[in-house]
Amino acid sequence: MRRVAWEDDRGYLRVALVRDADPDEAGPEGIPLEPPDLGEIDWKDIERELHNALVQEGLFTWTDVLAAQEALGSAACRIVRRRVAQLYKQKEREVKNGKYLYPD
């Protein structure tokens, strides 16, 4: 088995396992290798949490951001990373329980 990558008609990069003898064009029919469905993230919740983190860091103006650049990146990464990691853990549990979360 080997990995084949392509871009779907919506602009998403996809990867699938195909047999070694299959052409690259067989990717869409292969075994999908996908990250968790990011559509399951509650983006409104992230928006609120990020807003609150920026307030707590005192980031109200561009000058504030320039003075504390690491605070901005740290807050954004911390909040989004936690949610994405939760999706990976959820997917792992569901795969172990026989449920597969591959998007259509």
Backbone atoms as SQL, in Angstrom:
CREATE TABLE atoms (id INTEGER PRIMARY KEY, chain TEXT, resi INTEGER, resn TEXT, atom TEXT, x REAL, y REAL, z REAL);
INSERT INTO atoms VALUES
  (1, 'A', 1, 'MET', 'N', 0.855, -1.181, 0.000),
  (2, 'A', 1, 'MET', 'CA', 0.000, 0.000, 0.000),
  (3, 'A', 1, 'MET', 'C', 0.898, 1.240, 0.000),
  (4, 'A', 2, 'ARG', 'N', 0.383, 2.281, -0.648),
  (5, 'A', 2, 'ARG', 'CA', 1.112, 3.540, -0.694),
  (6, 'A', 2, 'ARG', 'C', 0.121, 4.689, -0.570),
  (7, 'A', 3, 'ARG', 'N', 0.653, 5.847, -0.211),
  (8, 'A', 3, 'ARG', 'CA', -0.179, 7.040, -0.052),
  (9, 'A', 3, 'ARG', 'C', -0.231, 7.829, -1.353),
  (10, 'A', 4, 'VAL', 'N', -1.436, 8.324, -1.646),
  (11, 'A', 4, 'VAL', 'CA', -1.640, 9.180, -2.811),
  (12, 'A', 4, 'VAL', 'C', -2.328, 10.446, -2.317),
  (13, 'A', 5, 'ALA', 'N', -1.834, 11.587, -2.764),
  (14, 'A', 5, 'ALA', 'CA', -2.431, 12.868, -2.371),
  (15, 'A', 5, 'ALA', 'C', -3.003, 13.558, -3.598),
  (16, 'A', 6, 'TRP', 'N', -4.091, 14.304, -3.401),
  (17, 'A', 6, 'TRP', 'CA', -4.715, 15.081, -4.466),
  (18, 'A', 6, 'TRP', 'C', -5.533, 16.193, -3.838),
  (19, 'A', 7, 'GLU', 'N', -5.980, 17.105, -4.649),
  (20, 'A', 7, 'GLU', 'CA', -6.847, 18.185, -4.183),
  (21, 'A', 7, 'GLU', 'C', -8.242, 17.933, -4.734),
  (22, 'A', 8, 'ASP', 'N', -9.245, 17.957, -3.838),
  (23, 'A', 8, 'ASP', 'CA', -10.610, 17.693, -4.298),
  (24, 'A', 8, 'ASP', 'C', -11.208, 18.941, -4.948),
  (25, 'A', 9, 'ASP', 'N', -12.433, 18.809, -5.440),
  (26, 'A', 9, 'ASP', 'CA', -13.073, 19.906, -6.177),
  (27, 'A', 9, 'ASP', 'C', -13.434, 21.094, -5.291),
  (28, 'A', 10, 'ARG', 'N', -13.336, 20.932, -3.969),
  (29, 'A', 10, 'ARG', 'CA', -13.586, 22.056, -3.050),
  (30, 'A', 10, 'ARG', 'C', -12.294, 22.692, -2.555),
  (31, 'A', 11, 'GLY', 'N', -11.153, 22.214, -3.073),
  (32, 'A', 11, 'GLY', 'CA', -9.870, 22.785, -2.702),
  (33, 'A', 11, 'GLY', 'C', -9.211, 22.153, -1.488),
  (34, 'A', 12, 'TYR', 'N', -9.780, 21.061, -0.963),
  (35, 'A', 12, 'TYR', 'CA', -9.189, 20.372, 0.188),
  (36, 'A', 12, 'TYR', 'C', -8.147, 19.366, -0.290),
  (37, 'A', 13, 'LEU', 'N', -7.021, 19.316, 0.409),
  (38, 'A', 13, 'LEU', 'CA', -6.034, 18.281, 0.142),
  (39, 'A', 13, 'LEU', 'C', -6.524, 16.982, 0.760),
  (40, 'A', 14, 'ARG', 'N', -6.400, 15.914, 0.016),
  (41, 'A', 14, 'ARG', 'CA', -6.830, 14.587, 0.471),
  (42, 'A', 14, 'ARG', 'C', -5.680, 13.614, 0.317),
  (43, 'A', 15, 'VAL', 'N', -5.678, 12.592, 1.162),
  (44, 'A', 15, 'VAL', 'CA', -4.689, 11.517, 1.093),
  (45, 'A', 15, 'VAL', 'C', -5.434, 10.209, 1.321),
  (46, 'A', 16, 'ALA', 'N', -5.036, 9.192, 0.562),
  (47, 'A', 16, 'ALA', 'CA', -5.639, 7.872, 0.728),
  (48, 'A', 16, 'ALA', 'C', -4.574, 6.816, 0.476),
  (49, 'A', 17, 'LEU', 'N', -4.818, 5.648, 1.012),
  (50, 'A', 17, 'LEU', 'CA', -3.964, 4.496, 0.734),
  (51, 'A', 17, 'LEU', 'C', -4.533, 3.761, -0.464),
  (52, 'A', 18, 'VAL', 'N', -3.654, 3.455, -1.410),
  (53, 'A', 18, 'VAL', 'CA', -4.041, 2.645, -2.574),
  (54, 'A', 18, 'VAL', 'C', -3.044, 1.499, -2.692),
  (55, 'A', 19, 'ARG', 'N', -3.416, 0.495, -3.460),
  (56, 'A', 19, 'ARG', 'CA', -2.481, -0.610, -3.693),
  (57, 'A', 19, 'ARG', 'C', -1.276, -0.099, -4.478),
  (58, 'A', 20, 'ASP', 'N', -0.154, -0.726, -4.271),
  (59, 'A', 20, 'ASP', 'CA', 1.079, -0.300, -4.931),
  (60, 'A', 20, 'ASP', 'C', 0.925, -0.249, -6.451),
  (61, 'A', 21, 'ALA', 'N', 0.156, -1.149, -7.015),
  (62, 'A', 21, 'ALA', 'CA', -0.005, -1.214, -8.475),
  (63, 'A', 21, 'ALA', 'C', -1.043, -0.236, -9.009),
  (64, 'A', 22, 'ASP', 'N', -1.849, 0.357, -8.132),
  (65, 'A', 22, 'ASP', 'CA', -2.890, 1.283, -8.586),
  (66, 'A', 22, 'ASP', 'C', -2.281, 2.609, -9.035),
  (67, 'A', 23, 'PRO', 'N', -2.908, 3.244, -10.026),
  (68, 'A', 23, 'PRO', 'CA', -2.420, 4.566, -10.440),
  (69, 'A', 23, 'PRO', 'C', -2.794, 5.627, -9.404),
  (70, 'A', 24, 'ASP', 'N', -2.134, 6.761, -9.454),
  (71, 'A', 24, 'ASP', 'CA', -2.434, 7.855, -8.528),
  (72, 'A', 24, 'ASP', 'C', -3.894, 8.276, -8.612),
  (73, 'A', 25, 'GLU', 'N', -4.488, 8.153, -9.790),
  (74, 'A', 25, 'GLU', 'CA', -5.880, 8.560, -9.977),
  (75, 'A', 25, 'GLU', 'C', -6.861, 7.713, -9.166),
  (76, 'A', 26, 'ALA', 'N', -6.392, 6.607, -8.600),
  (77, 'A', 26, 'ALA', 'CA', -7.250, 5.742, -7.776),
  (78, 'A', 26, 'ALA', 'C', -7.396, 6.285, -6.360),
  (79, 'A', 27, 'GLY', 'N', -6.733, 7.379, -6.047),
  (80, 'A', 27, 'GLY', 'CA', -6.778, 7.948, -4.703),
  (81, 'A', 27, 'GLY', 'C', -8.174, 8.112, -4.131),
  (82, 'A', 28, 'PRO', 'N', -9.109, 8.717, -4.867),
  (83, 'A', 28, 'PRO', 'CA', -10.451, 8.904, -4.305),
  (84, 'A', 28, 'PRO', 'C', -11.171, 7.602, -3.952),
  (85, 'A', 29, 'GLU', 'N', -10.754, 6.487, -4.527),
  (86, 'A', 29, 'GLU', 'CA', -11.375, 5.203, -4.199),
  (87, 'A', 29, 'GLU', 'C', -10.587, 4.445, -3.136),
  (88, 'A', 30, 'GLY', 'N', -9.450, 5.002, -2.705),
  (89, 'A', 30, 'GLY', 'CA', -8.615, 4.328, -1.724),
  (90, 'A', 30, 'GLY', 'C', -9.153, 4.462, -0.310),
  (91, 'A', 31, 'ILE', 'N', -8.348, 4.016, 0.632),
  (92, 'A', 31, 'ILE', 'CA', -8.691, 4.112, 2.049),
  (93, 'A', 31, 'ILE', 'C', -8.301, 5.508, 2.522),
  (94, 'A', 32, 'PRO', 'N', -9.272, 6.324, 2.903),
  (95, 'A', 32, 'PRO', 'CA', -8.951, 7.713, 3.253),
  (96, 'A', 32, 'PRO', 'C', -8.118, 7.833, 4.525),
  (97, 'A', 33, 'LEU', 'N', -7.164, 8.746, 4.478),
  (98, 'A', 33, 'LEU', 'CA', -6.384, 9.146, 5.648),
  (99, 'A', 33, 'LEU', 'C', -6.703, 10.617, 5.853),
  (100, 'A', 34, 'GLU', 'N', -7.495, 10.910, 6.849),
  (101, 'A', 34, 'GLU', 'CA', -8.005, 12.259, 7.039),
  (102, 'A', 34, 'GLU', 'C', -7.818, 12.717, 8.478),
  (103, 'A', 35, 'PRO', 'N', -7.562, 14.004, 8.657),
  (104, 'A', 35, 'PRO', 'CA', -7.660, 14.527, 10.025),
  (105, 'A', 35, 'PRO', 'C', -9.127, 14.510, 10.443),
  (106, 'A', 36, 'PRO', 'N', -9.397, 14.765, 11.703),
  (107, 'A', 36, 'PRO', 'CA', -10.795, 14.815, 12.137),
  (108, 'A', 36, 'PRO', 'C', -11.561, 15.916, 11.393),
  (109, 'A', 37, 'ASP', 'N', -12.868, 15.799, 11.403),
  (110, 'A', 37, 'ASP', 'CA', -13.735, 16.784, 10.755),
  (111, 'A', 37, 'ASP', 'C', -13.727, 18.079, 11.565),
  (112, 'A', 38, 'LEU', 'N', -13.063, 19.105, 11.029),
  (113, 'A', 38, 'LEU', 'CA', -12.971, 20.383, 11.733),
  (114, 'A', 38, 'LEU', 'C', -14.314, 21.093, 11.806),
  (115, 'A', 39, 'GLY', 'N', -15.267, 20.647, 11.033),
  (116, 'A', 39, 'GLY', 'CA', -16.616, 21.203, 11.105),
  (117, 'A', 39, 'GLY', 'C', -17.286, 20.927, 12.438),
  (118, 'A', 40, 'GLU', 'N', -16.731, 20.002, 13.206),
  (119, 'A', 40, 'GLU', 'CA', -17.297, 19.697, 14.520),
  (120, 'A', 40, 'GLU', 'C', -16.845, 20.680, 15.597),
  (121, 'A', 41, 'ILE', 'N', -15.906, 21.550, 15.254),
  (122, 'A', 41, 'ILE', 'CA', -15.442, 22.542, 16.220),
  (123, 'A', 41, 'ILE', 'C', -16.504, 23.621, 16.382),
  (124, 'A', 42, 'ASP', 'N', -16.743, 24.015, 17.612),
  (125, 'A', 42, 'ASP', 'CA', -17.675, 25.109, 17.896),
  (126, 'A', 42, 'ASP', 'C', -16.905, 26.424, 17.751),
  (127, 'A', 43, 'TRP', 'N', -16.921, 27.000, 16.561),
  (128, 'A', 43, 'TRP', 'CA', -16.130, 28.193, 16.276),
  (129, 'A', 43, 'TRP', 'C', -16.618, 29.395, 17.063),
  (130, 'A', 44, 'LYS', 'N', -17.902, 29.446, 17.388),
  (131, 'A', 44, 'LYS', 'CA', -18.410, 30.547, 18.222),
  (132, 'A', 44, 'LYS', 'C', -17.806, 30.465, 19.625),
  (133, 'A', 45, 'ASP', 'N', -17.639, 29.272, 20.121),
  (134, 'A', 45, 'ASP', 'CA', -17.012, 29.080, 21.422),
  (135, 'A', 45, 'ASP', 'C', -15.552, 29.535, 21.372),
  (136, 'A', 46, 'ILE', 'N', -14.858, 29.202, 20.290),
  (137, 'A', 46, 'ILE', 'CA', -13.471, 29.651, 20.130),
  (138, 'A', 46, 'ILE', 'C', -13.422, 31.169, 20.045),
  (139, 'A', 47, 'GLU', 'N', -14.357, 31.755, 19.319),
  (140, 'A', 47, 'GLU', 'CA', -14.400, 33.219, 19.200),
  (141, 'A', 47, 'GLU', 'C', -14.516, 33.877, 20.570),
  (142, 'A', 48, 'ARG', 'N', -15.407, 33.341, 21.396),
  (143, 'A', 48, 'ARG', 'CA', -15.598, 33.895, 22.738),
  (144, 'A', 48, 'ARG', 'C', -14.356, 33.699, 23.592),
  (145, 'A', 49, 'GLU', 'N', -13.806, 32.509, 23.562),
  (146, 'A', 49, 'GLU', 'CA', -12.626, 32.219, 24.382),
  (147, 'A', 49, 'GLU', 'C', -11.427, 33.055, 23.932),
  (148, 'A', 50, 'LEU', 'N', -11.261, 33.235, 22.620),
  (149, 'A', 50, 'LEU', 'CA', -10.163, 34.058, 22.125),
  (150, 'A', 50, 'LEU', 'C', -10.365, 35.519, 22.510),
  (151, 'A', 51, 'HIS', 'N', -11.588, 36.000, 22.386),
  (152, 'A', 51, 'HIS', 'CA', -11.895, 37.372, 22.809),
  (153, 'A', 51, 'HIS', 'C', -11.490, 37.567, 24.266),
  (154, 'A', 52, 'ASN', 'N', -11.922, 36.652, 25.115),
  (155, 'A', 52, 'ASN', 'CA', -11.618, 36.769, 26.542),
  (156, 'A', 52, 'ASN', 'C', -10.118, 36.704, 26.820),
  (157, 'A', 53, 'ALA', 'N', -9.401, 35.851, 26.088),
  (158, 'A', 53, 'ALA', 'CA', -7.949, 35.760, 26.269),
  (159, 'A', 53, 'ALA', 'C', -7.271, 37.062, 25.852),
  (160, 'A', 54, 'LEU', 'N', -7.730, 37.666, 24.754),
  (161, 'A', 54, 'LEU', 'CA', -7.138, 38.926, 24.304),
  (162, 'A', 54, 'LEU', 'C', -7.394, 40.041, 25.309),
  (163, 'A', 55, 'VAL', 'N', -8.582, 40.046, 25.906),
  (164, 'A', 55, 'VAL', 'CA', -8.881, 41.026, 26.953),
  (165, 'A', 55, 'VAL', 'C', -7.967, 40.793, 28.151),
  (166, 'A', 56, 'GLN', 'N', -7.823, 39.543, 28.570),
  (167, 'A', 56, 'GLN', 'CA', -6.967, 39.232, 29.713),
  (168, 'A', 56, 'GLN', 'C', -5.514, 39.610, 29.459),
  (169, 'A', 57, 'GLU', 'N', -5.076, 39.507, 28.202),
  (170, 'A', 57, 'GLU', 'CA', -3.699, 39.876, 27.854),
  (171, 'A', 57, 'GLU', 'C', -3.544, 41.382, 27.660),
  (172, 'A', 58, 'GLY', 'N', -4.661, 42.109, 27.652),
  (173, 'A', 58, 'GLY', 'CA', -4.599, 43.552, 27.453),
  (174, 'A', 58, 'GLY', 'C', -4.305, 43.953, 26.019),
  (175, 'A', 59, 'LEU', 'N', -4.719, 43.131, 25.075),
  (176, 'A', 59, 'LEU', 'CA', -4.471, 43.398, 23.656),
  (177, 'A', 59, 'LEU', 'C', -5.696, 44.088, 23.041),
  (178, 'A', 60, 'PHE', 'N', -5.679, 45.413, 23.086),
  (179, 'A', 60, 'PHE', 'CA', -6.799, 46.211, 22.606),
  (180, 'A', 60, 'PHE', 'C', -6.478, 46.983, 21.336),
  (181, 'A', 61, 'THR', 'N', -5.197, 47.292, 21.100),
  (182, 'A', 61, 'THR', 'CA', -4.790, 48.090, 19.947),
  (183, 'A', 61, 'THR', 'C', -3.624, 47.406, 19.241),
  (184, 'A', 62, 'TRP', 'N', -3.336, 47.879, 18.034),
  (185, 'A', 62, 'TRP', 'CA', -2.193, 47.361, 17.291),
  (186, 'A', 62, 'TRP', 'C', -0.898, 47.588, 18.072),
  (187, 'A', 63, 'THR', 'N', -0.814, 48.707, 18.746),
  (188, 'A', 63, 'THR', 'CA', 0.363, 48.995, 19.574),
  (189, 'A', 63, 'THR', 'C', 0.511, 47.945, 20.672),
  (190, 'A', 64, 'ASP', 'N', -0.609, 47.552, 21.271),
  (191, 'A', 64, 'ASP', 'CA', -0.577, 46.498, 22.294),
  (192, 'A', 64, 'ASP', 'C', -0.056, 45.191, 21.691),
  (193, 'A', 65, 'VAL', 'N', -0.517, 44.873, 20.499),
  (194, 'A', 65, 'VAL', 'CA', -0.098, 43.627, 19.843),
  (195, 'A', 65, 'VAL', 'C', 1.395, 43.675, 19.522),
  (196, 'A', 66, 'LEU', 'N', 1.854, 44.811, 19.008),
  (197, 'A', 66, 'LEU', 'CA', 3.277, 44.940, 18.698),
  (198, 'A', 66, 'LEU', 'C', 4.136, 44.801, 19.942),
  (199, 'A', 67, 'ALA', 'N', 3.631, 45.285, 21.056),
  (200, 'A', 67, 'ALA', 'CA', 4.390, 45.219, 22.305),
  (201, 'A', 67, 'ALA', 'C', 4.387, 43.820, 22.916),
  (202, 'A', 68, 'ALA', 'N', 3.410, 43.006, 22.558),
  (203, 'A', 68, 'ALA', 'CA', 3.281, 41.671, 23.159),
  (204, 'A', 68, 'ALA', 'C', 2.910, 40.645, 22.090),
  (205, 'A', 69, 'GLN', 'N', 3.702, 40.553, 21.046),
  (206, 'A', 69, 'GLN', 'CA', 3.388, 39.684, 19.908),
  (207, 'A', 69, 'GLN', 'C', 3.237, 38.221, 20.307),
  (208, 'A', 70, 'GLU', 'N', 4.038, 37.770, 21.207),
  (209, 'A', 70, 'GLU', 'CA', 3.940, 36.365, 21.599),
  (210, 'A', 70, 'GLU', 'C', 2.629, 36.071, 22.314),
  (211, 'A', 71, 'ALA', 'N', 2.082, 37.050, 23.004),
  (212, 'A', 71, 'ALA', 'CA', 0.812, 36.844, 23.711),
  (213, 'A', 71, 'ALA', 'C', -0.319, 36.558, 22.722),
  (214, 'A', 72, 'LEU', 'N', -0.329, 37.266, 21.608),
  (215, 'A', 72, 'LEU', 'CA', -1.369, 37.062, 20.598),
  (216, 'A', 72, 'LEU', 'C', -1.280, 35.660, 20.016),
  (217, 'A', 73, 'GLY', 'N', -0.098, 35.294, 19.539),
  (218, 'A', 73, 'GLY', 'CA', 0.075, 33.971, 18.945),
  (219, 'A', 73, 'GLY', 'C', -0.155, 32.857, 19.938),
  (220, 'A', 74, 'SER', 'N', 0.309, 33.054, 21.137),
  (221, 'A', 74, 'SER', 'CA', 0.153, 32.041, 22.173),
  (222, 'A', 74, 'SER', 'C', -1.318, 31.795, 22.492),
  (223, 'A', 75, 'ALA', 'N', -2.076, 32.863, 22.649),
  (224, 'A', 75, 'ALA', 'CA', -3.505, 32.718, 22.966),
  (225, 'A', 75, 'ALA', 'C', -4.240, 32.017, 21.835),
  (226, 'A', 76, 'ALA', 'N', -4.006, 32.466, 20.612),
  (227, 'A', 76, 'ALA', 'CA', -4.709, 31.881, 19.467),
  (228, 'A', 76, 'ALA', 'C', -4.351, 30.407, 19.298),
  (229, 'A', 77, 'CYS', 'N', -3.077, 30.104, 19.355),
  (230, 'A', 77, 'CYS', 'CA', -2.649, 28.716, 19.183),
  (231, 'A', 77, 'CYS', 'C', -3.161, 27.815, 20.298),
  (232, 'A', 78, 'ARG', 'N', -3.065, 28.291, 21.522),
  (233, 'A', 78, 'ARG', 'CA', -3.506, 27.489, 22.671),
  (234, 'A', 78, 'ARG', 'C', -4.983, 27.113, 22.539),
  (235, 'A', 79, 'ILE', 'N', -5.793, 28.075, 22.180),
  (236, 'A', 79, 'ILE', 'CA', -7.238, 27.860, 22.123),
  (237, 'A', 79, 'ILE', 'C', -7.615, 26.929, 20.977),
  (238, 'A', 80, 'VAL', 'N', -7.079, 27.178, 19.803),
  (239, 'A', 80, 'VAL', 'CA', -7.423, 26.333, 18.648),
  (240, 'A', 80, 'VAL', 'C', -6.788, 24.954, 18.787),
  (241, 'A', 81, 'ARG', 'N', -5.541, 24.903, 19.243),
  (242, 'A', 81, 'ARG', 'CA', -4.847, 23.617, 19.383),
  (243, 'A', 81, 'ARG', 'C', -5.609, 22.675, 20.311),
  (244, 'A', 82, 'ARG', 'N', -6.117, 23.205, 21.417),
  (245, 'A', 82, 'ARG', 'CA', -6.854, 22.361, 22.362),
  (246, 'A', 82, 'ARG', 'C', -8.073, 21.739, 21.701),
  (247, 'A', 83, 'ARG', 'N', -8.806, 22.535, 20.926),
  (248, 'A', 83, 'ARG', 'CA', -10.014, 22.022, 20.270),
  (249, 'A', 83, 'ARG', 'C', -9.682, 20.964, 19.221),
  (250, 'A', 84, 'VAL', 'N', -8.636, 21.212, 18.442),
  (251, 'A', 84, 'VAL', 'CA', -8.246, 20.253, 17.405),
  (252, 'A', 84, 'VAL', 'C', -7.745, 18.961, 18.057),
  (253, 'A', 85, 'ALA', 'N', -6.967, 19.077, 19.118),
  (254, 'A', 85, 'ALA', 'CA', -6.491, 17.884, 19.827),
  (255, 'A', 85, 'ALA', 'C', -7.663, 17.072, 20.368),
  (256, 'A', 86, 'GLN', 'N', -8.691, 17.747, 20.867),
  (257, 'A', 86, 'GLN', 'CA', -9.882, 17.047, 21.356),
  (258, 'A', 86, 'GLN', 'C', -10.544, 16.245, 20.233),
  (259, 'A', 87, 'LEU', 'N', -10.565, 16.810, 19.029),
  (260, 'A', 87, 'LEU', 'CA', -11.150, 16.083, 17.895),
  (261, 'A', 87, 'LEU', 'C', -10.349, 14.825, 17.571),
  (262, 'A', 88, 'TYR', 'N', -9.013, 14.940, 17.610),
  (263, 'A', 88, 'TYR', 'CA', -8.182, 13.763, 17.360),
  (264, 'A', 88, 'TYR', 'C', -8.441, 12.682, 18.405),
  (265, 'A', 89, 'LYS', 'N', -8.546, 13.081, 19.668),
  (266, 'A', 89, 'LYS', 'CA', -8.822, 12.106, 20.733),
  (267, 'A', 89, 'LYS', 'C', -10.186, 11.466, 20.535),
  (268, 'A', 90, 'GLN', 'N', -11.180, 12.273, 20.178),
  (269, 'A', 90, 'GLN', 'CA', -12.525, 11.748, 19.939),
  (270, 'A', 90, 'GLN', 'C', -12.522, 10.776, 18.768),
  (271, 'A', 91, 'LYS', 'N', -11.825, 11.130, 17.700),
  (272, 'A', 91, 'LYS', 'CA', -11.756, 10.248, 16.529),
  (273, 'A', 91, 'LYS', 'C', -11.091, 8.936, 16.903),
  (274, 'A', 92, 'GLU', 'N', -10.019, 9.010, 17.681),
  (275, 'A', 92, 'GLU', 'CA', -9.307, 7.800, 18.098),
  (276, 'A', 92, 'GLU', 'C', -10.234, 6.880, 18.908),
  (277, 'A', 93, 'ARG', 'N', -10.978, 7.472, 19.832),
  (278, 'A', 93, 'ARG', 'CA', -11.923, 6.660, 20.631),
  (279, 'A', 93, 'ARG', 'C', -12.972, 6.019, 19.732),
  (280, 'A', 94, 'GLU', 'N', -13.488, 6.768, 18.791),
  (281, 'A', 94, 'GLU', 'CA', -14.544, 6.229, 17.933),
  (282, 'A', 94, 'GLU', 'C', -14.012, 5.175, 16.979),
  (283, 'A', 95, 'VAL', 'N', -12.795, 5.336, 16.499),
  (284, 'A', 95, 'VAL', 'CA', -12.198, 4.309, 15.643),
  (285, 'A', 95, 'VAL', 'C', -12.016, 3.027, 16.452),
  (286, 'A', 96, 'LYS', 'N', -11.559, 3.159, 17.691),
  (287, 'A', 96, 'LYS', 'CA', -11.374, 1.978, 18.541),
  (288, 'A', 96, 'LYS', 'C', -12.704, 1.293, 18.840),
  (289, 'A', 97, 'ASN', 'N', -13.788, 2.053, 18.854),
  (290, 'A', 97, 'ASN', 'CA', -15.111, 1.497, 19.117),
  (291, 'A', 97, 'ASN', 'C', -15.834, 1.062, 17.847),
  (292, 'A', 98, 'GLY', 'N', -15.136, 1.091, 16.713),
  (293, 'A', 98, 'GLY', 'CA', -15.728, 0.618, 15.466),
  (294, 'A', 98, 'GLY', 'C', -16.498, 1.680, 14.698),
  (295, 'A', 99, 'LYS', 'N', -16.427, 2.928, 15.109),
  (296, 'A', 99, 'LYS', 'CA', -17.103, 4.012, 14.386),
  (297, 'A', 99, 'LYS', 'C', -16.043, 4.769, 13.608),
  (298, 'A', 100, 'TYR', 'N', -16.282, 5.020, 12.356),
  (299, 'A', 100, 'TYR', 'CA', -15.302, 5.715, 11.528),
  (300, 'A', 100, 'TYR', 'C', -15.851, 7.082, 11.172),
  (301, 'A', 101, 'LEU', 'N', -15.018, 8.106, 11.316),
  (302, 'A', 101, 'LEU', 'CA', -15.458, 9.492, 11.143),
  (303, 'A', 101, 'LEU', 'C', -14.972, 10.104, 9.844),
  (304, 'A', 102, 'TYR', 'N', -14.911, 9.356, 8.791),
  (305, 'A', 102, 'TYR', 'CA', -14.428, 9.939, 7.549),
  (306, 'A', 102, 'TYR', 'C', -15.534, 10.749, 6.901),
  (307, 'A', 103, 'PRO', 'N', -15.242, 12.020, 6.568),
  (308, 'A', 103, 'PRO', 'CA', -16.271, 12.862, 5.961),
  (309, 'A', 103, 'PRO', 'C', -16.630, 12.367, 4.571),
  (310, 'A', 104, 'ASP', 'N', -17.847, 12.645, 4.167),
  (311, 'A', 104, 'ASP', 'CA', -18.296, 12.258, 2.817),
  (312, 'A', 104, 'ASP', 'C', -17.646, 13.117, 1.761);
